[in-house]
């Protein structure tokens, strides 16, 4: 399947990009006409005809990028940065042109954002580094399909990114023409008016917020906070002082009938508006699963779920009107009310909702004008298609954005099969229904997903939002590693496909989930784990072969990367000031031409975890089978068979080559690699519970090893053995 997929990629590229098979660009420009290649061994000079501070930043950013790639910034070939107003109207906001000339190439735009995006495309037109660098000349005319192209980072469900990593994400995503970042808050934004809510050492201070906004502005990225203001407030409502506002004791939702609920929202968003000056504020209001089962039950019984929900939503929007912001809200509850179904989970008691298709349509004009519905769905191919998430709002005259997902939540590595299909299809439907924005989301539901594994889905989100029409998955799969990692071999592209195949095997063949953390932690001998063992047993060989091929490809890509003599620091312990190192050119620990090596490390860790899933079930079976053979040999009257008893137990319990030690050591290795990967992007908060799961698994197998060593000693002393049941072995 992997080979046929690569063949599909090649077939896609030939008819539409035959003129530029060496061009790997993300996002792919709207119009591209490739010409010749220019060697850059003698360097490349940057000139600008504009004195705008934002344009000077673009020139500095480009200069820093070239220096970081060991490309001299003086030479016979010239990059000209210029402003022009002679572009079509649709190109003036963020569009640009790139035009080759005599020993030069001109980047032109009507706006500073457009010129910045032109420079980002130019960086990708340069292949290789140092004296091997080559500029692929091309005539390009480009502008985005969607006005707002954003990503959201979950800063509330376990991993909390460091401020420096948030900056890295901003400058990296900006290089792929993303212009909006939305940090998601439940209890991790600090509020002077409600100081008890924020987590010590793992929350965004007012100073952090101001610093992040100022930083993002340089990269033409607006920061739009998503502070939950209705549901998803469980951690806040654990405090006794907020109990009167909770729909249910220590629940998740505010009670709409309590005056203090609106006052709390007013306080939070008043502070947010002062910190984040974008045109938008996001109030969440999704998955209000408690609504109608607590303090609001009588109101829902009398009025219906829809009116109660929408009435409180209107009150929030009306109360926040003086802030002069467009209010974003998640569309799931309102959309499902219109469809006459309960929303995700259980919204109110069954039968309490009285759906009315006119509920949304009859909302006041001021509400419709002041809000944007963010419709979300994170899987591909929903029954009935993606249009059903948008039409309730478009029919009512409410502006919409689409929210897609990188599918990393509760996964040992993101399921990019589903992520890419979801992003492609939902973004396309958004464009068809004139959605003005896309918000590609990261969620950390189980608190274990690692940020550096998310780049594949994030970059495809950038591709889909900028691209007019359906973004090509095969073209992206063939360009990702060259663009993001500088991998000339393309082997990192293949490694990504191998992990996608691991997901497919686990879900579509073994039917044990799609690479979820559940199967990783599943104990093959436990009551719950035994059914998983039976399901996965026929497929562990194929699973491991794909995972190990990914490991081989990663090692080959690393080995093939040439050394790089860097003219500028690679961001070791860099202090950022006015000029950005190129986000396409990180990281310091590996002095080769490969870039963003932390993401390669995360890819490798994902492959090791897939491989260990297979190994764990294999070794667990071998231990059971080996001990059963030992019992049979012990009871045998055949001296030769009897003599194998000690060897069989030794293969299990041996301190050097025993199966139990293999399980212990592999858990330990992955634990250490996981911790290292976590700390490269996240604060220490919430790491301990995950490491405790590794430690518990290690201790489990150590304890089992002690039991088998005791059995080994018993056999040596008395030639007797405990029963398999006594050792905790399940029947097989």
C-alpha positions as CSV (number, residue, x, y, z in Angstrom):
1,X,0.0,0.0,0.0
2,X,2.9,2.3,0.8
3,X,4.4,1.8,-2.6
4,X,1.1,2.3,-4.4
5,X,0.7,5.5,-2.5
6,X,4.1,6.8,-3.6
7,X,3.2,5.9,-7.1
8,X,0.0,7.9,-6.8
9,X,2.1,10.9,-5.6
10,X,4.4,10.6,-8.7
11,X,1.5,10.3,-11.1
12,X,-0.1,13.4,-9.6
13,X,3.0,15.4,-10.0
14,X,3.7,14.5,-13.6
15,X,0.7,16.1,-15.4
16,X,0.3,19.2,-13.3
17,X,3.9,20.0,-12.2
18,X,6.0,18.6,-15.0
19,X,7.5,22.0,-15.5
20,X,8.8,22.1,-11.9
21,X,9.2,18.6,-10.5
22,X,12.0,20.0,-8.3
23,X,9.8,22.7,-6.8
24,X,8.6,21.7,-3.4
25,X,6.5,24.6,-2.0
26,X,4.1,24.8,0.9
27,X,1.6,26.2,0.3
28,X,1.7,25.8,-3.4
29,X,1.3,29.2,-5.1
30,X,-1.8,29.9,-7.2
31,X,0.2,30.4,-10.4
32,X,3.8,29.1,-10.9
33,X,5.9,29.1,-14.0
34,X,9.4,27.6,-13.4
35,X,12.4,28.6,-15.5
36,X,16.1,28.1,-14.8
37,X,18.2,27.4,-11.8
38,X,20.8,29.8,-10.3
39,X,23.7,28.5,-8.2
40,X,24.3,30.6,-5.1
41,X,27.8,29.6,-4.3
42,X,28.9,33.2,-4.7
43,X,26.0,34.5,-2.6
44,X,22.9,36.5,-3.1
45,X,22.3,40.2,-2.3
46,X,19.1,41.7,-0.8
47,X,17.9,45.2,-1.7
48,X,14.7,47.0,-0.8
49,X,13.1,50.1,-2.2
50,X,10.7,50.5,0.8
51,X,11.5,52.1,4.1
52,X,8.5,50.6,5.9
53,X,9.6,49.1,9.2
54,X,7.6,45.9,8.5
55,X,9.4,45.6,5.1
56,X,12.7,46.1,6.7
57,X,11.9,43.3,9.1
58,X,11.1,41.1,6.1
59,X,14.5,42.0,4.6
60,X,16.3,41.3,8.0
61,X,14.4,38.0,8.3
62,X,15.5,37.0,4.8
63,X,19.1,38.0,5.5
64,X,19.1,35.9,8.7
65,X,17.6,33.0,6.9
66,X,20.4,33.0,4.3
67,X,23.1,33.4,6.8
68,X,21.7,30.5,8.9
69,X,21.9,28.3,5.7
70,X,25.5,29.4,5.1
71,X,24.6,31.3,2.0
72,X,26.6,34.6,1.6
73,X,24.5,37.7,1.6
74,X,26.5,39.5,-1.0
75,X,27.1,38.5,-4.5
76,X,26.3,39.1,-8.2
77,X,22.6,37.9,-7.9
78,X,20.1,40.3,-6.3
79,X,16.8,39.9,-4.6
80,X,14.7,43.1,-4.9
81,X,11.9,43.8,-2.4
82,X,9.5,46.4,-3.6
83,X,5.9,47.7,-3.1
84,X,3.5,48.2,-5.9
85,X,-0.2,49.2,-6.1
86,X,-0.6,47.9,-9.7
87,X,-1.9,44.5,-8.5
88,X,-5.5,43.3,-9.0
89,X,-7.8,44.1,-6.1
90,X,-7.9,40.5,-4.8
91,X,-4.1,40.5,-4.4
92,X,-3.7,43.8,-2.6
93,X,-4.3,42.6,1.0
94,X,-1.9,39.6,1.1
95,X,-0.9,38.7,-2.5
96,X,2.4,39.0,-4.1
97,X,4.4,38.4,-7.3
98,X,7.8,37.0,-7.9
99,X,9.5,37.9,-11.2
100,X,12.9,36.8,-12.4
101,X,15.1,39.4,-14.2
102,X,18.7,39.8,-15.4
103,X,20.8,38.4,-12.5
104,X,17.9,39.3,-10.2
105,X,14.5,38.3,-8.9
106,X,11.9,40.9,-7.8
107,X,9.4,40.3,-5.0
108,X,6.5,42.7,-5.2
109,X,3.4,43.3,-3.1
110,X,0.9,46.0,-2.3
111,X,1.1,45.3,1.5
112,X,3.8,44.5,4.0
113,X,2.1,41.1,4.6
114,X,2.2,40.3,0.9
115,X,5.9,41.2,0.7
116,X,6.6,39.0,3.8
117,X,4.8,36.1,2.2
118,X,6.7,36.6,-1.0
119,X,10.0,36.3,1.0
120,X,8.7,33.1,2.6
121,X,8.1,31.6,-0.8
122,X,11.5,32.7,-2.0
123,X,13.1,30.8,0.9
124,X,11.5,27.6,-0.2
125,X,12.7,28.2,-3.8
126,X,16.3,27.9,-2.5
127,X,17.3,24.2,-2.3
128,X,20.3,22.9,-0.4
129,X,22.6,25.0,1.8
130,X,26.0,26.6,1.7
131,X,28.0,26.2,-1.6
132,X,25.5,23.7,-2.8
133,X,22.6,26.1,-2.6
134,X,20.5,26.6,-5.8
135,X,17.7,29.1,-6.4
136,X,14.9,27.7,-8.6
137,X,13.8,30.7,-10.6
138,X,10.1,31.0,-11.1
139,X,7.4,33.5,-12.1
140,X,4.8,33.4,-9.4
141,X,1.5,35.2,-8.9
142,X,-0.1,34.3,-5.6
143,X,-2.8,35.2,-3.1
144,X,-4.8,33.3,-0.5
145,X,-8.2,31.6,-0.8
146,X,-9.2,32.3,2.8
147,X,-8.8,35.6,4.7
148,X,-8.0,34.1,8.1
149,X,-5.7,31.1,8.2
150,X,-5.1,30.0,11.8
151,X,-4.1,27.3,14.2
152,X,-5.1,26.8,17.8
153,X,-2.9,25.3,20.5
154,X,-4.5,23.6,23.5
155,X,-3.0,25.2,26.6
156,X,-5.3,23.6,29.1
157,X,-5.2,19.8,29.0
158,X,-1.8,18.6,30.1
159,X,1.1,19.8,28.0
160,X,1.5,23.6,28.4
161,X,3.9,25.0,25.9
162,X,6.7,27.3,27.0
163,X,6.6,30.9,25.8
164,X,9.6,30.3,23.6
165,X,8.0,27.4,22.0
166,X,4.8,29.4,21.3
167,X,7.1,31.9,19.6
168,X,8.7,29.2,17.6
169,X,5.3,28.0,16.4
170,X,4.3,31.6,15.5
171,X,7.3,32.3,13.4
172,X,7.2,28.8,11.8
173,X,3.6,28.9,10.9
174,X,3.9,32.5,9.6
175,X,6.5,31.1,7.2
176,X,3.7,29.0,5.7
177,X,1.5,32.1,5.4
178,X,-0.7,31.4,8.5
179,X,-1.9,34.7,10.0
180,X,-3.8,33.8,13.1
181,X,-2.9,32.0,16.4
182,X,-5.5,31.1,19.0
183,X,-4.3,29.9,22.4
184,X,-7.0,27.9,24.1
185,X,-7.6,28.6,27.7
186,X,-9.7,27.0,30.3
187,X,-7.8,27.8,33.5
188,X,-4.4,28.8,32.1
189,X,-4.7,32.5,31.5
190,X,-4.0,34.6,34.6
191,X,-6.7,37.1,35.6
192,X,-6.1,39.9,38.1
193,X,-9.9,39.9,38.8
194,X,-9.9,36.1,39.5
195,X,-6.4,35.1,40.5
196,X,-7.2,31.7,42.0
197,X,-8.0,30.1,38.7
198,X,-4.6,30.0,37.0
199,X,-2.2,27.1,37.4
200,X,1.0,28.2,39.1
201,X,4.0,27.9,36.8
202,X,1.8,26.7,33.9
203,X,-0.3,29.7,32.8
204,X,-0.1,32.8,30.7
205,X,0.6,36.0,32.6
206,X,-0.4,39.4,31.4
207,X,3.3,40.1,30.6
208,X,3.6,36.9,28.6
209,X,0.5,37.8,26.6
210,X,1.8,41.2,25.7
211,X,5.2,39.8,24.8
212,X,3.5,37.1,22.6
213,X,1.3,39.6,20.8
214,X,4.2,42.0,20.1
215,X,6.2,39.1,18.8
216,X,3.5,37.7,16.6
217,X,2.7,41.1,15.1
218,X,6.2,41.2,13.5
219,X,5.2,38.1,11.6
220,X,1.8,39.3,10.5
221,X,0.1,37.0,12.9
222,X,-2.8,38.1,15.1
223,X,-3.3,36.4,18.5
224,X,-6.9,35.5,19.2
225,X,-7.5,34.1,22.7
226,X,-10.1,31.3,23.1
227,X,-11.3,31.5,26.8
228,X,-14.1,29.1,27.5
229,X,-17.0,31.1,28.8
230,X,-19.8,28.6,29.2
231,X,-18.7,24.9,29.3
232,X,-15.3,23.3,29.7
233,X,-14.7,25.2,33.0
234,X,-14.4,22.2,35.3
235,X,-11.0,23.2,36.7
236,X,-12.2,26.7,37.4
237,X,-15.4,25.4,39.1
238,X,-13.4,23.2,41.5
239,X,-12.9,26.3,43.6
240,X,-15.5,26.7,46.3
241,X,-16.0,30.4,45.7
242,X,-17.4,29.6,42.2
243,X,-19.7,26.8,43.3
244,X,-22.8,29.0,43.2
245,X,-22.1,29.6,39.5
246,X,-21.8,25.9,38.5
247,X,-24.6,24.2,36.7
248,X,-23.7,21.0,38.7
249,X,-21.4,20.7,41.7
250,X,-17.8,20.7,40.5
251,X,-19.1,20.3,37.0
252,X,-18.1,21.8,33.7
253,X,-20.6,24.5,32.8
254,X,-21.7,27.9,34.2
255,X,-25.3,28.2,35.2
256,X,-27.0,30.7,32.9
257,X,-29.5,31.7,35.5
258,X,-26.9,32.9,38.0
259,X,-26.1,36.6,37.7
260,X,-22.6,35.9,38.8
261,X,-21.9,33.8,35.7
262,X,-22.2,36.7,33.3
263,X,-20.2,38.9,35.8
264,X,-17.3,36.3,35.7
265,X,-17.3,36.3,31.9
266,X,-17.3,40.1,31.8
267,X,-14.3,40.3,34.1
268,X,-12.3,37.7,32.2
269,X,-12.9,39.1,28.7
270,X,-12.4,42.7,29.9
271,X,-8.9,41.7,30.8
272,X,-8.4,39.7,27.6
273,X,-9.4,42.6,25.4
274,X,-6.8,44.7,27.0
275,X,-4.1,42.1,26.4
276,X,-5.0,40.8,23.0
277,X,-5.9,43.7,20.6
278,X,-7.0,41.6,17.6
279,X,-10.5,42.2,16.1
280,X,-11.7,38.9,17.6
281,X,-12.4,37.2,20.9
282,X,-13.4,33.6,21.2
283,X,-15.8,32.6,23.9
284,X,-15.9,28.8,23.2
285,X,-19.4,27.7,24.4
286,X,-19.0,24.2,23.1
287,X,-19.9,20.8,24.7
288,X,-22.0,22.3,27.4
289,X,-22.8,18.8,28.6
290,X,-24.2,19.8,32.0
291,X,-26.7,22.3,30.7
292,X,-30.2,21.4,31.9
293,X,-29.3,18.8,34.4
294,X,-28.6,21.1,37.4
295,X,-29.5,24.6,38.3
296,X,-31.0,25.3,34.9
297,X,-33.2,22.1,34.7
298,X,-36.5,23.9,35.4
299,X,-35.7,26.5,32.8
300,X,-34.8,23.9,30.2
301,X,-37.9,21.8,31.0
302,X,-40.1,24.9,30.5
303,X,-38.4,26.7,27.6
304,X,-36.4,24.0,25.9
305,X,-32.7,23.5,25.6
306,X,-32.2,25.6,22.5
307,X,-33.8,28.8,23.8
308,X,-31.9,28.5,27.1
309,X,-28.6,28.0,25.4
310,X,-29.0,30.7,22.8
311,X,-30.4,33.1,25.3
312,X,-27.3,32.9,27.4
313,X,-25.1,33.1,24.3
314,X,-26.9,36.3,23.3
315,X,-26.4,37.7,26.8
316,X,-22.7,37.1,26.6
317,X,-22.4,38.7,23.2
318,X,-24.5,41.7,24.3
319,X,-22.4,42.1,27.5
320,X,-19.2,42.1,25.5
321,X,-20.3,44.6,22.8
322,X,-18.5,47.5,24.4
323,X,-15.2,45.8,23.7
324,X,-15.8,46.3,20.0
325,X,-14.7,42.8,19.0
326,X,-16.3,40.2,16.7
327,X,-17.2,37.2,19.0
328,X,-16.2,33.7,17.9
329,X,-18.1,30.8,19.3
330,X,-17.9,27.0,18.6
331,X,-20.8,26.0,16.4
332,X,-21.5,22.5,17.7
333,X,-24.3,23.2,20.1
334,X,-26.2,25.7,18.1
335,X,-25.8,23.6,15.0
336,X,-27.1,20.4,16.6
337,X,-30.0,22.3,18.2
338,X,-31.1,23.4,14.7
339,X,-30.8,19.8,13.5
340,X,-33.0,18.5,16.2
341,X,-30.4,16.3,17.9
342,X,-28.5,16.4,21.1
343,X,-24.9,17.6,20.7
344,X,-21.6,15.8,21.3
345,X,-22.0,13.9,24.5
346,X,-25.3,14.6,26.2
347,X,-26.5,18.2,26.1
348,X,-29.2,18.4,28.7
349,X,-31.5,15.6,29.7
350,X,-32.9,13.5,26.8
351,X,-36.1,14.9,25.6
352,X,-35.5,18.3,27.2
353,X,-34.5,20.0,23.9
354,X,-37.2,21.4,21.7
355,X,-35.5,21.9,18.4
356,X,-36.7,24.7,16.1
357,X,-35.1,25.3,12.7
358,X,-35.8,29.0,13.1
359,X,-34.0,29.4,16.4
360,X,-30.8,30.5,14.7
361,X,-32.5,32.4,11.9
362,X,-34.6,34.4,14.4
363,X,-31.6,35.6,16.4
364,X,-31.4,39.5,16.3
365,X,-29.4,41.1,13.6
366,X,-26.9,42.6,16.1
367,X,-26.0,39.1,17.2
368,X,-25.5,37.8,13.7
369,X,-23.4,40.8,12.8
370,X,-21.3,40.6,15.9
371,X,-20.5,36.9,15.8
372,X,-18.7,34.2,13.8
373,X,-19.7,30.6,14.2
374,X,-16.6,28.3,14.2
375,X,-17.9,25.0,13.0
376,X,-15.8,22.1,14.1
377,X,-15.4,18.4,13.1
378,X,-12.1,16.6,13.3
379,X,-12.6,13.3,11.4
380,X,-12.9,12.7,7.7
381,X,-16.2,11.8,5.9
382,X,-18.9,12.6,8.4
383,X,-22.2,11.0,7.6
384,X,-24.1,13.6,5.6
385,X,-20.9,15.5,4.7
386,X,-19.3,18.6,6.0
387,X,-22.0,21.0,4.8
388,X,-24.3,20.2,7.7
389,X,-21.9,21.9,10.1
390,X,-22.1,25.2,8.1
391,X,-25.5,25.5,6.5
392,X,-27.4,26.3,9.8
393,X,-25.3,29.4,10.1
394,X,-24.9,30.4,6.5
395,X,-28.7,30.1,6.0
396,X,-29.2,32.4,9.0
397,X,-26.7,35.0,7.6
398,X,-23.9,34.3,10.2
399,X,-20.3,34.3,9.1
400,X,-18.5,31.0,9.6
401,X,-15.0,29.6,10.0
402,X,-14.1,25.9,9.8
403,X,-12.2,24.2,12.5
404,X,-10.1,21.1,11.5
405,X,-7.8,19.0,13.6
406,X,-4.3,17.5,13.5
407,X,-5.6,14.3,15.1
408,X,-2.9,14.0,17.8
409,X,-5.1,13.7,20.8
410,X,-5.0,10.4,22.6
411,X,-2.5,9.1,20.0
412,X,1.0,7.9,20.4
413,X,1.7,9.9,17.2
414,X,-0.8,11.9,15.1
415,X,-3.1,9.9,12.8
416,X,-2.2,11.8,9.7
417,X,-4.5,9.6,7.5
418,X,-7.5,11.1,9.2
419,X,-5.9,14.5,9.8
420,X,-5.1,15.2,6.2
421,X,-8.4,14.0,4.9
422,X,-10.3,16.0,7.5
423,X,-8.3,19.2,6.8
424,X,-8.6,18.8,3.0
425,X,-12.4,18.1,2.9
426,X,-13.6,20.4,5.6
427,X,-11.6,23.4,4.4
428,X,-12.8,22.8,0.8
429,X,-16.4,22.8,2.0
430,X,-15.7,26.0,4.0
431,X,-14.5,27.6,0.8
432,X,-17.6,26.4,-1.1
433,X,-19.8,28.0,1.6
434,X,-17.8,31.2,1.8
435,X,-16.3,30.6,5.2
436,X,-13.8,33.4,5.8
437,X,-11.4,31.5,8.0
438,X,-9.9,28.1,8.9
439,X,-8.7,27.2,12.5
440,X,-6.6,24.1,12.5
441,X,-6.7,22.7,16.1
442,X,-4.3,20.9,18.4
443,X,-5.9,19.1,21.4
444,X,-4.3,17.2,24.2
445,X,-7.3,15.3,25.6
446,X,-5.3,12.6,27.4
447,X,-2.4,14.9,28.3
448,X,0.2,12.8,26.5
449,X,0.5,14.0,22.9
450,X,3.8,15.7,22.0
451,X,3.9,19.1,20.3
452,X,6.7,18.3,17.9
453,X,4.7,15.6,16.3
454,X,2.1,18.0,15.1
455,X,3.9,19.8,12.3
456,X,2.8,17.5,9.5
457,X,-0.9,18.3,10.1
458,X,-0.2,22.0,10.9
459,X,1.6,22.5,7.6
460,X,-1.1,20.8,5.6
461,X,-3.7,23.1,7.3
462,X,-1.7,26.0,6.0
463,X,-1.7,24.5,2.6
464,X,-5.4,23.9,2.5
465,X,-6.4,27.4,3.8
466,X,-4.2,29.3,1.4
467,X,-4.9,27.0,-1.6
468,X,-7.9,27.8,-3.8
469,X,-10.0,24.6,-4.1
470,X,-9.0,21.2,-3.0
471,X,-5.5,20.9,-1.6
472,X,-3.5,18.0,-2.9
473,X,-2.6,15.4,-0.3
474,X,-0.2,13.5,-2.6
475,X,1.7,16.7,-3.5
476,X,2.0,17.6,0.1
477,X,3.3,14.2,1.1
478,X,6.0,14.6,-1.6
479,X,7.0,18.0,-0.5
480,X,6.8,18.1,3.3
481,X,10.3,16.8,4.2
482,X,12.1,18.8,1.6
483,X,10.5,22.0,2.7
484,X,10.3,21.6,6.4
485,X,13.4,19.5,7.1
486,X,15.6,20.3,4.0
487,X,15.7,16.5,3.4
488,X,16.9,16.1,-0.2
489,X,16.4,12.3,0.0
490,X,12.7,12.4,0.6
491,X,13.1,9.6,3.1
492,X,11.4,11.5,5.8
493,X,8.4,11.7,3.6
494,X,8.4,8.0,3.3
495,X,8.8,7.6,7.1
496,X,5.7,9.7,7.6
497,X,3.8,7.3,5.3
498,X,5.1,4.3,7.2
499,X,3.6,5.6,10.4
500,X,0.4,6.3,8.6
501,X,0.4,2.7,7.6
502,X,0.9,1.7,11.3
503,X,-2.2,3.6,12.1
504,X,-4.1,1.8,9.4
505,X,-3.0,-1.6,10.5
506,X,-4.1,-1.0,14.1
507,X,-7.5,0.4,13.2
508,X,-8.6,-1.3,10.0
509,X,-7.0,-4.7,10.5
510,X,-6.4,-5.3,14.2
511,X,-9.4,-3.1,15.2
512,X,-7.7,-2.0,18.4
513,X,-8.0,1.8,17.8
514,X,-5.9,3.9,15.5
515,X,-2.6,4.2,17.3
516,X,-4.2,5.4,20.5
517,X,-2.3,5.6,23.8
518,X,-4.7,3.0,25.1
519,X,-3.1,0.2,23.1
520,X,0.3,1.4,24.0
521,X,-0.5,1.1,27.7
522,X,-2.5,-2.0,27.4
523,X,-1.2,-4.8,29.6
524,X,-1.4,-8.0,27.4
525,X,-2.0,-10.2,30.5
526,X,-4.8,-8.0,32.1
527,X,-8.5,-8.7,31.7
528,X,-8.8,-5.8,29.4
529,X,-5.6,-6.5,27.6
530,X,-6.2,-10.1,26.7
531,X,-8.9,-9.2,24.0
532,X,-6.4,-6.7,22.5
533,X,-3.7,-9.4,22.4
534,X,-6.0,-11.7,20.5
535,X,-6.9,-9.0,18.0
536,X,-3.4,-7.7,17.4
537,X,-1.6,-11.0,17.4
538,X,-1.9,-11.7,13.6
539,X,-0.7,-8.2,12.6
540,X,2.3,-7.5,14.9
541,X,4.8,-8.6,12.3
542,X,3.5,-6.1,9.7
543,X,3.1,-3.4,12.3
544,X,6.7,-3.8,13.4
545,X,8.1,-4.0,9.9
546,X,6.5,-0.6,9.0
547,X,7.7,1.0,12.2
548,X,11.2,-0.3,11.7
549,X,11.3,0.7,8.1
550,X,10.4,4.2,9.3
551,X,13.3,4.1,11.8
552,X,15.7,3.0,9.0
553,X,14.5,5.8,6.7
554,X,15.0,8.3,9.4
555,X,18.5,7.1,10.1
556,X,19.3,7.2,6.3
557,X,18.0,10.7,6.0
558,X,20.1,11.8,8.9
559,X,23.2,10.1,7.5
560,X,22.7,11.6,4.1
561,X,22.4,15.2,5.3
562,X,25.6,17.1,4.6
563,X,27.4,19.0,7.3
564,X,26.7,22.7,7.4
565,X,29.1,25.5,8.3
566,X,26.7,28.0,9.8
567,X,27.2,31.7,9.4
568,X,24.7,32.5,12.1
569,X,23.7,30.7,15.3
570,X,21.1,27.9,15.0
571,X,19.1,29.0,18.0
572,X,20.9,27.1,20.7
573,X,20.0,29.3,23.6
574,X,19.1,32.2,21.4
575,X,17.6,35.4,22.8
576,X,15.2,36.8,20.2
577,X,15.3,40.5,19.4
578,X,14.3,42.2,16.2
579,X,15.2,39.7,13.5
580,X,14.0,36.1,13.2
581,X,16.2,33.2,12.4
582,X,14.4,31.4,9.6
583,X,11.8,28.9,11.0
584,X,12.8,26.6,8.1
585,X,16.3,26.4,9.6
586,X,16.3,25.1,13.1
587,X,17.9,23.4,15.3
588,X,21.3,23.7,16.9
589,X,22.0,20.2,18.2
590,X,22.6,18.7,14.7
591,X,25.2,20.6,12.7
592,X,23.9,19.3,9.3
593,X,21.6,20.7,6.7
594,X,18.6,19.0,8.2
595,X,16.3,21.4,9.8
596,X,13.7,21.2,12.6
597,X,15.4,18.2,14.0
598,X,13.2,18.2,17.1
599,X,10.3,17.2,14.8
600,X,12.5,14.4,13.4
601,X,13.2,13.2,16.9
602,X,9.4,13.1,17.6
603,X,8.8,11.2,14.4
604,X,11.5,8.6,15.5
605,X,9.9,8.3,18.9
606,X,6.5,7.7,17.3
607,X,8.1,4.9,15.2
608,X,9.7,3.4,18.3
609,X,6.4,3.4,20.2
610,X,4.6,1.7,17.3
611,X,7.4,-0.9,17.2
612,X,7.2,-1.5,20.9
613,X,3.4,-2.1,20.7
614,X,4.2,-5.1,18.5
615,X,7.2,-6.2,20.5
616,X,5.2,-6.0,23.8
617,X,2.5,-8.4,22.5
618,X,5.1,-10.7,20.9
619,X,7.2,-11.0,24.1
620,X,4.2,-11.4,26.3
621,X,3.0,-14.4,24.2
622,X,6.5,-15.8,24.2
623,X,6.7,-15.7,28.0
624,X,3.4,-17.5,28.3
625,X,4.3,-20.1,25.7
626,X,7.8,-20.6,27.2
627,X,6.5,-21.2,30.7
628,X,3.9,-23.6,29.4
629,X,6.6,-25.5,27.7
630,X,8.6,-25.5,30.9
631,X,5.7,-27.0,32.8
632,X,5.3,-29.7,30.1
633,X,9.0,-30.4,30.1
634,X,9.1,-30.6,33.9
635,X,6.3,-33.2,33.9
636,X,7.8,-35.2,31.0
637,X,9.4,-38.6,31.5
638,X,11.7,-37.9,28.6
639,X,15.1,-36.8,30.0
640,X,16.0,-34.7,27.0
641,X,12.7,-32.8,27.2
642,X,13.0,-32.6,31.0
643,X,16.4,-31.0,30.6
644,X,14.9,-28.0,28.7
645,X,13.0,-26.8,31.7
646,X,15.7,-24.6,33.1
647,X,16.5,-23.1,29.7
648,X,12.8,-22.2,29.1
649,X,12.6,-20.4,32.5
650,X,16.0,-18.7,31.9
651,X,14.7,-17.3,28.5
652,X,12.0,-15.6,30.5
653,X,13.8,-14.6,33.7
654,X,17.4,-14.2,32.7
655,X,18.9,-10.9,33.8
656,X,20.7,-10.4,30.4
657,X,18.5,-11.8,27.6
658,X,15.3,-12.5,29.3
659,X,12.0,-11.5,27.7
660,X,10.9,-9.6,30.9
661,X,14.1,-7.6,30.9
662,X,13.4,-6.7,27.2
663,X,10.0,-5.3,28.2
664,X,11.4,-3.4,31.2
665,X,14.3,-1.9,29.2
666,X,12.1,-0.8,26.3
667,X,9.6,0.9,28.5
668,X,12.6,2.6,30.2
669,X,14.1,3.8,26.9
670,X,10.9,5.2,25.6
671,X,10.2,6.9,28.9
672,X,13.5,8.7,28.7
673,X,13.1,9.7,25.1
674,X,9.5,10.9,25.8
675,X,10.7,13.1,28.7
676,X,13.4,14.7,26.6
677,X,10.9,15.3,23.8
678,X,8.3,16.8,26.2
679,X,10.7,19.2,27.8
680,X,11.9,20.6,24.4
681,X,8.5,22.3,24.0
682,X,6.6,22.2,27.3
683,X,6.8,23.3,30.8
684,X,7.3,20.6,33.4
685,X,3.7,20.9,34.6
686,X,1.7,17.7,34.0
687,X,4.7,15.7,32.8
688,X,4.9,13.7,36.1
689,X,1.6,11.8,35.7
690,X,2.7,10.5,32.3
691,X,6.1,9.5,33.6
692,X,4.4,7.7,36.5
693,X,2.6,5.6,33.9
694,X,5.9,4.6,32.4
695,X,7.3,4.0,35.9
696,X,4.3,1.9,36.8
697,X,4.8,-0.2,33.7
698,X,8.5,-0.7,34.4
699,X,7.7,-1.7,38.0
700,X,5.0,-4.1,36.8
701,X,7.5,-6.0,34.7
702,X,10.2,-5.8,37.4
703,X,7.8,-7.4,39.8
704,X,6.9,-10.1,37.3
705,X,10.5,-10.7,36.7
706,X,11.0,-11.3,40.5
707,X,8.2,-13.9,40.4
708,X,9.9,-15.8,37.6
709,X,13.3,-15.6,39.2
710,X,11.7,-17.0,42.4
711,X,10.2,-19.8,40.2
712,X,13.7,-20.3,38.7
713,X,15.2,-20.7,42.2
714,X,12.4,-23.0,43.3
715,X,13.1,-25.2,40.3
716,X,16.8,-25.3,41.1
717,X,16.1,-26.3,44.7
718,X,13.2,-28.7,44.4
719,X,12.7,-29.3,40.7
720,X,9.1,-28.1,41.1
721,X,7.4,-25.1,39.5
722,X,4.5,-22.8,40.5
723,X,1.4,-23.0,38.3
724,X,1.0,-20.5,35.5
725,X,-1.9,-19.0,37.5
726,X,0.3,-18.4,40.5
727,X,2.6,-16.4,38.3
728,X,-0.2,-14.3,36.9
729,X,-0.1,-15.8,33.4
730,X,-3.4,-15.7,31.5
731,X,-4.5,-18.9,29.7
732,X,-3.6,-19.2,26.0
